[in-house]
Amino acid sequence: MLDDLKWHALWTHSNCEQLVHDSLVPRGYQVFLPRVQTWNRRGATRKLAAVPMFPGYLFVKHHMDKS
């Protein structure tokens, strides 16, 4: 059964990727949310922040069926 597990891309609302990730991990799903480091500016300060590499998407390795 482990051999037929495939990666699937899940669409989420933008900025909700981490929320979906955090809700799937406790349920036993293998979730991949790639992140990249970018500079964000808030006012006069710049800060390095991790943002999703593919905004609105995350990846799940699980056996999926139509039900």
PQR file of N, CA, C, O and H, with PARSE charges and radii, in Angstrom:
ATOM      1  N   MET A   1       0.827  -1.196   0.000 -0.4000 1.5000
ATOM      2  CA  MET A   1       0.000   0.000   0.000 -0.0000 2.0000
ATOM      3  C   MET A   1       0.864   1.249   0.000  0.5500 1.7000
ATOM      4  O   MET A   1       0.470   2.260  -0.581 -0.5500 1.4000
ATOM      5  N   LEU A   2       2.022   1.212   0.629 -0.4000 1.5000
ATOM      6  CA  LEU A   2       2.869   2.390   0.669 -0.0000 2.0000
ATOM      7  C   LEU A   2       3.415   2.752  -0.701  0.5500 1.7000
ATOM      8  O   LEU A   2       3.711   3.918  -0.959 -0.5500 1.4000
ATOM      9  H   LEU A   2       2.342   0.391   1.102  0.4000 1.0000
ATOM     10  N   ASP A   3       3.553   1.758  -1.593 -0.4000 1.5000
ATOM     11  CA  ASP A   3       4.105   2.028  -2.905 -0.0000 2.0000
ATOM     12  C   ASP A   3       3.127   2.781  -3.802  0.5500 1.7000
ATOM     13  O   ASP A   3       3.555   3.495  -4.709 -0.5500 1.4000
ATOM     14  H   ASP A   3       3.313   0.810  -1.383  0.4000 1.0000
ATOM     15  N   ASP A   4       1.826   2.638  -3.569 -0.4000 1.5000
ATOM     16  CA  ASP A   4       0.882   3.313  -4.449 -0.0000 2.0000
ATOM     17  C   ASP A   4       0.447   4.678  -3.917  0.5500 1.7000
ATOM     18  O   ASP A   4      -0.521   5.250  -4.418 -0.5500 1.4000
ATOM     19  H   ASP A   4       1.478   2.058  -2.832  0.4000 1.0000
ATOM     20  N   LEU A   5       1.142   5.207  -2.918 -0.4000 1.5000
ATOM     21  CA  LEU A   5       0.858   6.559  -2.456 -0.0000 2.0000
ATOM     22  C   LEU A   5       1.454   7.544  -3.440  0.5500 1.7000
ATOM     23  O   LEU A   5       2.615   7.410  -3.827 -0.5500 1.4000
ATOM     24  H   LEU A   5       1.929   4.742  -2.511  0.4000 1.0000
ATOM     25  N   LYS A   6       0.674   8.533  -3.850 -0.4000 1.5000
ATOM     26  CA  LYS A   6       1.125   9.525  -4.814 -0.0000 2.0000
ATOM     27  C   LYS A   6       1.000  10.920  -4.215  0.5500 1.7000
ATOM     28  O   LYS A   6       0.198  11.157  -3.311 -0.5500 1.4000
ATOM     29  H   LYS A   6      -0.269   8.642  -3.536  0.4000 1.0000
ATOM     30  N   TRP A   7       1.808  11.834  -4.737 -0.4000 1.5000
ATOM     31  CA  TRP A   7       1.745  13.225  -4.315 -0.0000 2.0000
ATOM     32  C   TRP A   7       0.614  13.921  -5.063  0.5500 1.7000
ATOM     33  O   TRP A   7       0.437  13.736  -6.267 -0.5500 1.4000
ATOM     34  H   TRP A   7       2.459  11.641  -5.470  0.4000 1.0000
ATOM     35  N   HIS A   8      -0.141  14.716  -4.330 -0.4000 1.5000
ATOM     36  CA  HIS A   8      -1.234  15.494  -4.899 -0.0000 2.0000
ATOM     37  C   HIS A   8      -1.056  16.945  -4.478  0.5500 1.7000
ATOM     38  O   HIS A   8      -0.664  17.226  -3.346 -0.5500 1.4000
ATOM     39  H   HIS A   8       0.002  14.865  -3.352  0.4000 1.0000
ATOM     40  N   ALA A   9      -1.345  17.863  -5.391 -0.4000 1.5000
ATOM     41  CA  ALA A   9      -1.318  19.291  -5.068 -0.0000 2.0000
ATOM     42  C   ALA A   9      -2.701  19.689  -4.567  0.5500 1.7000
ATOM     43  O   ALA A   9      -3.713  19.391  -5.202 -0.5500 1.4000
ATOM     44  H   ALA A   9      -1.664  17.635  -6.311  0.4000 1.0000
ATOM     45  N   LEU A  10      -2.734  20.362  -3.429 -0.4000 1.5000
ATOM     46  CA  LEU A  10      -3.996  20.853  -2.885 -0.0000 2.0000
ATOM     47  C   LEU A  10      -4.040  22.361  -3.019  0.5500 1.7000
ATOM     48  O   LEU A  10      -3.090  23.055  -2.657 -0.5500 1.4000
ATOM     49  H   LEU A  10      -1.912  20.604  -2.913  0.4000 1.0000
ATOM     50  N   TRP A  11      -5.149  22.867  -3.541 -0.4000 1.5000
ATOM     51  CA  TRP A  11      -5.337  24.302  -3.656 -0.0000 2.0000
ATOM     52  C   TRP A  11      -5.964  24.818  -2.370  0.5500 1.7000
ATOM     53  O   TRP A  11      -6.900  24.216  -1.844 -0.5500 1.4000
ATOM     54  H   TRP A  11      -5.922  22.304  -3.835  0.4000 1.0000
ATOM     55  N   THR A  12      -5.448  25.934  -1.866 -0.4000 1.5000
ATOM     56  CA  THR A  12      -6.032  26.587  -0.694 -0.0000 2.0000
ATOM     57  C   THR A  12      -6.157  28.065  -1.007  0.5500 1.7000
ATOM     58  O   THR A  12      -5.626  28.550  -2.006 -0.5500 1.4000
ATOM     59  H   THR A  12      -4.688  26.423  -2.293  0.4000 1.0000
ATOM     60  N   HIS A  13      -6.854  28.763  -0.154 -0.4000 1.5000
ATOM     61  CA  HIS A  13      -6.864  30.218  -0.274 -0.0000 2.0000
ATOM     62  C   HIS A  13      -5.457  30.725   0.035  0.5500 1.7000
ATOM     63  O   HIS A  13      -4.755  30.154   0.871 -0.5500 1.4000
ATOM     64  H   HIS A  13      -7.286  28.369   0.657  0.4000 1.0000
ATOM     65  N   SER A  14      -5.056  31.778  -0.630 -0.4000 1.5000
ATOM     66  CA  SER A  14      -3.745  32.342  -0.387 -0.0000 2.0000
ATOM     67  C   SER A  14      -3.643  32.774   1.077  0.5500 1.7000
ATOM     68  O   SER A  14      -4.604  33.296   1.641 -0.5500 1.4000
ATOM     69  H   SER A  14      -5.626  32.241  -1.308  0.4000 1.0000
ATOM     70  N   ASN A  15      -2.510  32.562   1.671 -0.4000 1.5000
ATOM     71  CA  ASN A  15      -2.212  32.869   3.076 -0.0000 2.0000
ATOM     72  C   ASN A  15      -2.853  31.885   4.053  0.5500 1.7000
ATOM     73  O   ASN A  15      -2.810  32.111   5.262 -0.5500 1.4000
ATOM     74  H   ASN A  15      -1.730  32.137   1.213  0.4000 1.0000
ATOM     75  N   CYS A  16      -3.442  30.806   3.558 -0.4000 1.5000
ATOM     76  CA  CYS A  16      -4.021  29.778   4.434 -0.0000 2.0000
ATOM     77  C   CYS A  16      -3.256  28.468   4.349  0.5500 1.7000
ATOM     78  O   CYS A  16      -3.695  27.461   4.905 -0.5500 1.4000
ATOM     79  H   CYS A  16      -3.477  30.622   2.576  0.4000 1.0000
ATOM     80  N   GLU A  17      -2.119  28.464   3.662 -0.4000 1.5000
ATOM     81  CA  GLU A  17      -1.375  27.234   3.460 -0.0000 2.0000
ATOM     82  C   GLU A  17      -0.939  26.614   4.786  0.5500 1.7000
ATOM     83  O   GLU A  17      -1.065  25.403   4.973 -0.5500 1.4000
ATOM     84  H   GLU A  17      -1.762  29.282   3.210  0.4000 1.0000
ATOM     85  N   GLN A  18      -0.433  27.426   5.700 -0.4000 1.5000
ATOM     86  CA  GLN A  18       0.052  26.910   6.986 -0.0000 2.0000
ATOM     87  C   GLN A  18      -1.112  26.375   7.821  0.5500 1.7000
ATOM     88  O   GLN A  18      -0.958  25.372   8.518 -0.5500 1.4000
ATOM     89  H   GLN A  18      -0.331  28.409   5.548  0.4000 1.0000
ATOM     90  N   LEU A  19      -2.249  27.016   7.762 -0.4000 1.5000
ATOM     91  CA  LEU A  19      -3.429  26.550   8.497 -0.0000 2.0000
ATOM     92  C   LEU A  19      -3.866  25.174   8.010  0.5500 1.7000
ATOM     93  O   LEU A  19      -4.179  24.303   8.821 -0.5500 1.4000
ATOM     94  H   LEU A  19      -2.374  27.831   7.196  0.4000 1.0000
ATOM     95  N   VAL A  20      -3.891  24.968   6.700 -0.4000 1.5000
ATOM     96  CA  VAL A  20      -4.259  23.666   6.139 -0.0000 2.0000
ATOM     97  C   VAL A  20      -3.205  22.629   6.504  0.5500 1.7000
ATOM     98  O   VAL A  20      -3.539  21.504   6.877 -0.5500 1.4000
ATOM     99  H   VAL A  20      -3.637  25.676   6.040  0.4000 1.0000
ATOM    100  N   HIS A  21      -1.927  23.006   6.397 -0.4000 1.5000
ATOM    101  CA  HIS A  21      -0.824  22.110   6.778 -0.0000 2.0000
ATOM    102  C   HIS A  21      -0.990  21.643   8.220  0.5500 1.7000
ATOM    103  O   HIS A  21      -0.908  20.449   8.505 -0.5500 1.4000
ATOM    104  H   HIS A  21      -1.656  23.920   6.094  0.4000 1.0000
ATOM    105  N   ASP A  22      -1.223  22.591   9.128 -0.4000 1.5000
ATOM    106  CA  ASP A  22      -1.340  22.266  10.548 -0.0000 2.0000
ATOM    107  C   ASP A  22      -2.584  21.433  10.866  0.5500 1.7000
ATOM    108  O   ASP A  22      -2.610  20.736  11.880 -0.5500 1.4000
ATOM    109  H   ASP A  22      -1.289  23.562   8.896  0.4000 1.0000
ATOM    110  N   SER A  23      -3.605  21.493  10.027 -0.4000 1.5000
ATOM    111  CA  SER A  23      -4.795  20.672  10.280 -0.0000 2.0000
ATOM    112  C   SER A  23      -4.659  19.266   9.695  0.5500 1.7000
ATOM    113  O   SER A  23      -5.313  18.339  10.172 -0.5500 1.4000
ATOM    114  H   SER A  23      -3.585  22.059   9.203  0.4000 1.0000
ATOM    115  N   LEU A  24      -3.821  19.090   8.669 -0.4000 1.5000
ATOM    116  CA  LEU A  24      -3.662  17.769   8.058 -0.0000 2.0000
ATOM    117  C   LEU A  24      -2.623  16.892   8.761  0.5500 1.7000
ATOM    118  O   LEU A  24      -2.782  15.672   8.805 -0.5500 1.4000
ATOM    119  H   LEU A  24      -3.289  19.843   8.280  0.4000 1.0000
ATOM    120  N   VAL A  25      -1.575  17.486   9.303 -0.4000 1.5000
ATOM    121  CA  VAL A  25      -0.500  16.708   9.934 -0.0000 2.0000
ATOM    122  C   VAL A  25      -1.012  15.861  11.102  0.5500 1.7000
ATOM    123  O   VAL A  25      -0.660  14.684  11.175 -0.5500 1.4000
ATOM    124  H   VAL A  25      -1.446  18.477   9.268  0.4000 1.0000
ATOM    125  N   PRO A  26      -1.824  16.396  12.018 -0.5600 1.5000
ATOM    126  CA  PRO A  26      -2.312  15.546  13.118  0.2800 2.0000
ATOM    127  C   PRO A  26      -3.207  14.394  12.656  0.5500 1.7000
ATOM    128  O   PRO A  26      -3.387  13.423  13.392 -0.5500 1.4000
ATOM    129  N   ARG A  27      -3.764  14.488  11.461 -0.4000 1.5000
ATOM    130  CA  ARG A  27      -4.621  13.424  10.933 -0.0000 2.0000
ATOM    131  C   ARG A  27      -3.827  12.319  10.257  0.5500 1.7000
ATOM    132  O   ARG A  27      -4.403  11.343   9.776 -0.5500 1.4000
ATOM    133  H   ARG A  27      -3.618  15.276  10.863  0.4000 1.0000
ATOM    134  N   GLY A  28      -2.498  12.468  10.218 -0.4000 1.5000
ATOM    135  CA  GLY A  28      -1.654  11.418   9.685 -0.0000 2.0000
ATOM    136  C   GLY A  28      -1.257  11.580   8.228  0.5500 1.7000
ATOM    137  O   GLY A  28      -0.659  10.670   7.653 -0.5500 1.4000
ATOM    138  H   GLY A  28      -2.030  13.260  10.609  0.4000 1.0000
ATOM    139  N   TYR A  29      -1.569  12.699   7.627 -0.4000 1.5000
ATOM    140  CA  TYR A  29      -1.186  12.930   6.237 -0.0000 2.0000
ATOM    141  C   TYR A  29       0.281  13.348   6.175  0.5500 1.7000
ATOM    142  O   TYR A  29       0.785  14.021   7.075 -0.5500 1.4000
ATOM    143  H   TYR A  29      -2.055  13.438   8.094  0.4000 1.0000
ATOM    144  N   GLN A  30       0.955  12.943   5.105 -0.4000 1.5000
ATOM    145  CA  GLN A  30       2.316  13.399   4.863 -0.0000 2.0000
ATOM    146  C   GLN A  30       2.209  14.649   3.992  0.5500 1.7000
ATOM    147  O   GLN A  30       1.826  14.571   2.824 -0.5500 1.4000
ATOM    148  H   GLN A  30       0.546  12.396   4.374  0.4000 1.0000
ATOM    149  N   VAL A  31       2.551  15.807   4.573 -0.4000 1.5000
ATOM    150  CA  VAL A  31       2.327  17.088   3.916 -0.0000 2.0000
ATOM    151  C   VAL A  31       3.663  17.768   3.651  0.5500 1.7000
ATOM    152  O   VAL A  31       4.567  17.730   4.485 -0.5500 1.4000
ATOM    153  H   VAL A  31       2.862  15.870   5.521  0.4000 1.0000
ATOM    154  N   PHE A  32       3.779  18.389   2.482 -0.4000 1.5000
ATOM    155  CA  PHE A  32       4.985  19.121   2.102 -0.0000 2.0000
ATOM    156  C   PHE A  32       4.580  20.540   1.734  0.5500 1.7000
ATOM    157  O   PHE A  32       3.798  20.749   0.806 -0.5500 1.4000
ATOM    158  H   PHE A  32       3.045  18.419   1.803  0.4000 1.0000
ATOM    159  N   LEU A  33       5.114  21.513   2.462 -0.4000 1.5000
ATOM    160  CA  LEU A  33       4.848  22.923   2.196 -0.0000 2.0000
ATOM    161  C   LEU A  33       6.193  23.617   1.991  0.5500 1.7000
ATOM    162  O   LEU A  33       6.809  24.077   2.953 -0.5500 1.4000
ATOM    163  H   LEU A  33       5.750  21.343   3.215  0.4000 1.0000
ATOM    164  N   PRO A  34       6.652  23.692   0.729 -0.5600 1.5000
ATOM    165  CA  PRO A  34       7.958  24.313   0.490  0.2800 2.0000
ATOM    166  C   PRO A  34       7.907  25.809   0.758  0.5500 1.7000
ATOM    167  O   PRO A  34       6.939  26.489   0.416 -0.5500 1.4000
ATOM    168  N   ARG A  35       8.968  26.303   1.378 -0.4000 1.5000
ATOM    169  CA  ARG A  35       9.050  27.727   1.720 -0.0000 2.0000
ATOM    170  C   ARG A  35      10.352  28.309   1.211  0.5500 1.7000
ATOM    171  O   ARG A  35      11.348  27.600   1.068 -0.5500 1.4000
ATOM    172  H   ARG A  35       9.754  25.751   1.656  0.4000 1.0000
ATOM    173  N   VAL A  36      10.337  29.601   0.941 -0.4000 1.5000
ATOM    174  CA  VAL A  36      11.534  30.340   0.556 -0.0000 2.0000
ATOM    175  C   VAL A  36      11.653  31.555   1.461  0.5500 1.7000
ATOM    176  O   VAL A  36      10.657  32.066   1.973 -0.5500 1.4000
ATOM    177  H   VAL A  36       9.528  30.176   1.057  0.4000 1.0000
ATOM    178  N   GLN A  37      12.877  32.007   1.647 -0.4000 1.5000
ATOM    179  CA  GLN A  37      13.139  33.186   2.469 -0.0000 2.0000
ATOM    180  C   GLN A  37      13.078  34.436   1.589  0.5500 1.7000
ATOM    181  O   GLN A  37      13.736  34.498   0.551 -0.5500 1.4000
ATOM    182  H   GLN A  37      13.687  31.592   1.231  0.4000 1.0000
ATOM    183  N   THR A  38      12.301  35.417   1.996 -0.4000 1.5000
ATOM    184  CA  THR A  38      12.222  36.688   1.280 -0.0000 2.0000
ATOM    185  C   THR A  38      12.260  37.824   2.283  0.5500 1.7000
ATOM    186  O   THR A  38      11.974  37.642   3.467 -0.5500 1.4000
ATOM    187  H   THR A  38      11.766  35.367   2.839  0.4000 1.0000
ATOM    188  N   TRP A  39      12.615  38.988   1.792 -0.4000 1.5000
ATOM    189  CA  TRP A  39      12.634  40.176   2.640 -0.0000 2.0000
ATOM    190  C   TRP A  39      11.265  40.831   2.602  0.5500 1.7000
ATOM    191  O   TRP A  39      10.729  41.100   1.527 -0.5500 1.4000
ATOM    192  H   TRP A  39      12.848  39.135   0.831  0.4000 1.0000
ATOM    193  N   ASN A  40      10.696  41.090   3.781 -0.4000 1.5000
ATOM    194  CA  ASN A  40       9.432  41.816   3.914 -0.0000 2.0000
ATOM    195  C   ASN A  40       9.713  43.163   4.539  0.5500 1.7000
ATOM    196  O   ASN A  40      10.598  43.304   5.383 -0.5500 1.4000
ATOM    197  H   ASN A  40      11.131  40.872   4.654  0.4000 1.0000
ATOM    198  N   ARG A  41       8.945  44.154   4.110 -0.4000 1.5000
ATOM    199  CA  ARG A  41       9.123  45.483   4.683 -0.0000 2.0000
ATOM    200  C   ARG A  41       7.847  45.912   5.377  0.5500 1.7000
ATOM    201  O   ARG A  41       6.771  45.907   4.778 -0.5500 1.4000
ATOM    202  H   ARG A  41       8.226  44.040   3.424  0.4000 1.0000
ATOM    203  N   ARG A  42       7.965  46.275   6.612 -0.4000 1.5000
ATOM    204  CA  ARG A  42       6.861  46.831   7.385 -0.0000 2.0000
ATOM    205  C   ARG A  42       7.316  48.197   7.869  0.5500 1.7000
ATOM    206  O   ARG A  42       8.123  48.299   8.793 -0.5500 1.4000
ATOM    207  H   ARG A  42       8.838  46.279   7.099  0.4000 1.0000
ATOM    208  N   GLY A  43       6.809  49.220   7.259 -0.4000 1.5000
ATOM    209  CA  GLY A  43       7.257  50.564   7.621 -0.0000 2.0000
ATOM    210  C   GLY A  43       8.694  50.761   7.186  0.5500 1.7000
ATOM    211  O   GLY A  43       9.024  50.589   6.012 -0.5500 1.4000
ATOM    212  H   GLY A  43       6.153  49.137   6.508  0.4000 1.0000
ATOM    213  N   ALA A  44       9.554  51.124   8.136 -0.4000 1.5000
ATOM    214  CA  ALA A  44      10.958  51.390   7.822 -0.0000 2.0000
ATOM    215  C   ALA A  44      11.849  50.177   8.086  0.5500 1.7000
ATOM    216  O   ALA A  44      13.045  50.228   7.800 -0.5500 1.4000
ATOM    217  H   ALA A  44       9.286  51.264   9.089  0.4000 1.0000
ATOM    218  N   THR A  45      11.301  49.097   8.619 -0.4000 1.5000
ATOM    219  CA  THR A  45      12.132  47.946   8.952 -0.0000 2.0000
ATOM    220  C   THR A  45      11.985  46.851   7.898  0.5500 1.7000
ATOM    221  O   THR A  45      10.916  46.661   7.318 -0.5500 1.4000
ATOM    222  H   THR A  45      10.329  49.056   8.851  0.4000 1.0000
ATOM    223  N   ARG A  46      13.074  46.143   7.668 -0.4000 1.5000
ATOM    224  CA  ARG A  46      13.070  44.988   6.768 -0.0000 2.0000
ATOM    225  C   ARG A  46      13.340  43.749   7.582  0.5500 1.7000
ATOM    226  O   ARG A  46      14.162  43.753   8.498 -0.5500 1.4000
ATOM    227  H   ARG A  46      13.942  46.297   8.139  0.4000 1.0000
ATOM    228  N   LYS A  47      12.640  42.689   7.240 -0.4000 1.5000
ATOM    229  CA  LYS A  47      12.739  41.457   8.010 -0.0000 2.0000
ATOM    230  C   LYS A  47      12.734  40.271   7.053  0.5500 1.7000
ATOM    231  O   LYS A  47      11.997  40.267   6.067 -0.5500 1.4000
ATOM    232  H   LYS A  47      11.972  42.686   6.496  0.4000 1.0000
ATOM    233  N   LEU A  48      13.553  39.269   7.343 -0.4000 1.5000
ATOM    234  CA  LEU A  48      13.584  38.051   6.546 -0.0000 2.0000
ATOM    235  C   LEU A  48      12.451  37.137   7.014  0.5500 1.7000
ATOM    236  O   LEU A  48      12.329  36.843   8.204 -0.5500 1.4000
ATOM    237  H   LEU A  48      14.151  39.272   8.144  0.4000 1.0000
ATOM    238  N   ALA A  49      11.630  36.694   6.069 -0.4000 1.5000
ATOM    239  CA  ALA A  49      10.480  35.867   6.419 -0.0000 2.0000
ATOM    240  C   ALA A  49      10.376  34.687   5.464  0.5500 1.7000
ATOM    241  O   ALA A  49      10.747  34.784   4.295 -0.5500 1.4000
ATOM    242  H   ALA A  49      11.729  36.933   5.103  0.4000 1.0000
ATOM    243  N   ALA A  50       9.866  33.570   5.976 -0.4000 1.5000
ATOM    244  CA  ALA A  50       9.625  32.378   5.152 -0.0000 2.0000
ATOM    245  C   ALA A  50       8.214  32.457   4.591  0.5500 1.7000
ATOM    246  O   ALA A  50       7.245  32.574   5.341 -0.5500 1.4000
ATOM    247  H   ALA A  50       9.564  33.491   6.926  0.4000 1.0000
ATOM    248  N   VAL A  51       8.102  32.393   3.271 -0.4000 1.5000
ATOM    249  CA  VAL A  51       6.797  32.428   2.608 -0.0000 2.0000
ATOM    250  C   VAL A  51       6.671  31.185   1.731  0.5500 1.7000
ATOM    251  O   VAL A  51       7.686  30.627   1.315 -0.5500 1.4000
ATOM    252  H   VAL A  51       8.890  32.298   2.662  0.4000 1.0000
ATOM    253  N   PRO A  52       5.455  30.741   1.441 -0.5600 1.5000
ATOM    254  CA  PRO A  52       5.286  29.564   0.592  0.2800 2.0000
ATOM    255  C   PRO A  52       5.881  29.786  -0.799  0.5500 1.7000
ATOM    256  O   PRO A  52       5.730  30.854  -1.391 -0.5500 1.4000
ATOM    257  N   MET A  53       6.554  28.763  -1.302 -0.4000 1.5000
ATOM    258  CA  MET A  53       7.151  28.843  -2.636 -0.0000 2.0000
ATOM    259  C   MET A  53       6.059  28.920  -3.705  0.5500 1.7000
ATOM    260  O   MET A  53       6.217  29.605  -4.715 -0.5500 1.4000
ATOM    261  H   MET A  53       6.677  27.895  -0.821  0.4000 1.0000
ATOM    262  N   PHE A  54       4.955  28.214  -3.475 -0.4000 1.5000
ATOM    263  CA  PHE A  54       3.822  28.220  -4.397 -0.0000 2.0000
ATOM    264  C   PHE A  54       2.606  28.740  -3.629  0.5500 1.7000
ATOM    265  O   PHE A  54       1.886  27.947  -3.023 -0.5500 1.4000
ATOM    266  H   PHE A  54       4.826  27.657  -2.654  0.4000 1.0000
ATOM    267  N   PRO A  55       2.361  30.050  -3.641 -0.5600 1.5000
ATOM    268  CA  PRO A  55       1.235  30.601  -2.872  0.2800 2.0000
ATOM    269  C   PRO A  55      -0.084  29.947  -3.280  0.5500 1.7000
ATOM    270  O   PRO A  55      -0.410  29.857  -4.464 -0.5500 1.4000
ATOM    271  N   GLY A  56      -0.825  29.501  -2.288 -0.4000 1.5000
ATOM    272  CA  GLY A  56      -2.121  28.888  -2.534 -0.0000 2.0000
ATOM    273  C   GLY A  56      -2.093  27.380  -2.712  0.5500 1.7000
ATOM    274  O   GLY A  56      -3.137  26.765  -2.926 -0.5500 1.4000
ATOM    275  H   GLY A  56      -0.560  29.574  -1.327  0.4000 1.0000
ATOM    276  N   TYR A  57      -0.900  26.769  -2.628 -0.4000 1.5000
ATOM    277  CA  TYR A  57      -0.794  25.329  -2.844 -0.0000 2.0000
ATOM    278  C   TYR A  57       0.077  24.670  -1.778  0.5500 1.7000
ATOM    279  O   TYR A  57       1.011  25.281  -1.258 -0.5500 1.4000
ATOM    280  H   TYR A  57      -0.051  27.269  -2.455  0.4000 1.0000
ATOM    281  N   LEU A  58      -0.239  23.421  -1.461 -0.4000 1.5000
ATOM    282  CA  LEU A  58       0.626  22.563  -0.684 -0.0000 2.0000
ATOM    283  C   LEU A  58       0.461  21.155  -1.221  0.5500 1.7000
ATOM    284  O   LEU A  58      -0.461  20.885  -1.992 -0.5500 1.4000
ATOM    285  H   LEU A  58      -0.998  22.925  -1.884  0.4000 1.0000
ATOM    286  N   PHE A  59       1.337  20.267  -0.825 -0.4000 1.5000
ATOM    287  CA  PHE A  59       1.387  18.940  -1.421 -0.0000 2.0000
ATOM    288  C   PHE A  59       1.162  17.879  -0.356  0.5500 1.7000
ATOM    289  O   PHE A  59       1.697  17.965   0.749 -0.5500 1.4000
ATOM    290  H   PHE A  59       2.085  20.486  -0.200  0.4000 1.0000
ATOM    291  N   VAL A  60       0.355  16.867  -0.708 -0.4000 1.5000
ATOM    292  CA  VAL A  60       0.000  15.794   0.223 -0.0000 2.0000
ATOM    293  C   VAL A  60       0.281  14.456  -0.431  0.5500 1.7000
ATOM    294  O   VAL A  60      -0.103  14.220  -1.576 -0.5500 1.4000
ATOM    295  H   VAL A  60      -0.080  16.797  -1.606  0.4000 1.0000
ATOM    296  N   LYS A  61       0.954  13.578   0.306 -0.4000 1.5000
ATOM    297  CA  LYS A  61       1.201  12.216  -0.168 -0.0000 2.0000
ATOM    298  C   LYS A  61       0.235  11.309   0.574  0.5500 1.7000
ATOM    299  O   LYS A  61       0.372  11.063   1.772 -0.5500 1.4000
ATOM    300  H   LYS A  61       1.266  13.770   1.237  0.4000 1.0000
ATOM    301  N   HIS A  62      -0.748  10.818  -0.175 -0.4000 1.5000
ATOM    302  CA  HIS A  62      -1.793  10.016   0.449 -0.0000 2.0000
ATOM    303  C   HIS A  62      -2.546   9.267  -0.643  0.5500 1.7000
ATOM    304  O   HIS A  62      -2.553   9.683  -1.802 -0.5500 1.4000
ATOM    305  H   HIS A  62      -0.860  11.018  -1.149  0.4000 1.0000
ATOM    306  N   HIS A  63      -3.170   8.175  -0.270 -0.4000 1.5000
ATOM    307  CA  HIS A  63      -4.019   7.439  -1.205 -0.0000 2.0000
ATOM    308  C   HIS A  63      -5.337   8.195  -1.322  0.5500 1.7000
ATOM    309  O   HIS A  63      -6.070   8.334  -0.343 -0.5500 1.4000
ATOM    310  H   HIS A  63      -3.164   7.837   0.671  0.4000 1.0000
ATOM    311  N   MET A  64      -5.632   8.678  -2.510 -0.4000 1.5000
ATOM    312  CA  MET A  64      -6.864   9.435  -2.733 -0.0000 2.0000
ATOM    313  C   MET A  64      -7.814   8.608  -3.586  0.5500 1.7000
ATOM    314  O   MET A  64      -7.391   7.910  -4.508 -0.5500 1.4000
ATOM    315  H   MET A  64      -5.037   8.565  -3.306  0.4000 1.0000
ATOM    316  N   ASP A  65      -9.089   8.693  -3.271 -0.4000 1.5000
ATOM    317  CA  ASP A  65     -10.110   8.108  -4.119 -0.0000 2.0000
ATOM    318  C   ASP A  65     -11.258   9.114  -4.205  0.5500 1.7000
ATOM    319  O   ASP A  65     -11.221  10.162  -3.561 -0.5500 1.4000
ATOM    320  H   ASP A  65      -9.432   9.259  -2.522  0.4000 1.0000
ATOM    321  N   LYS A  66     -12.245   8.799  -4.979 -0.4000 1.5000
ATOM    322  CA  LYS A  66     -13.327   9.757  -5.210 -0.0000 2.0000
ATOM    323  C   LYS A  66     -14.198   9.998  -3.980  0.5500 1.7000
ATOM    324  O   LYS A  66     -14.858  11.033  -3.881 -0.5500 1.4000
ATOM    325  H   LYS A  66     -12.275   7.947  -5.503  0.4000 1.0000
ATOM    326  N   SER A  67     -14.203   9.066  -3.057 -0.4000 1.5000
ATOM    327  CA  SER A  67     -15.014   9.265  -1.851 -0.0000 2.0000
ATOM    328  C   SER A  67     -14.265  10.146  -0.891  0.5500 1.7000
ATOM    329  O   SER A  67     -14.766  10.442   0.194 -0.5500 1.4000
ATOM    330  H   SER A  67     -13.667   8.226  -3.137  0.4000 1.0000
TER
END
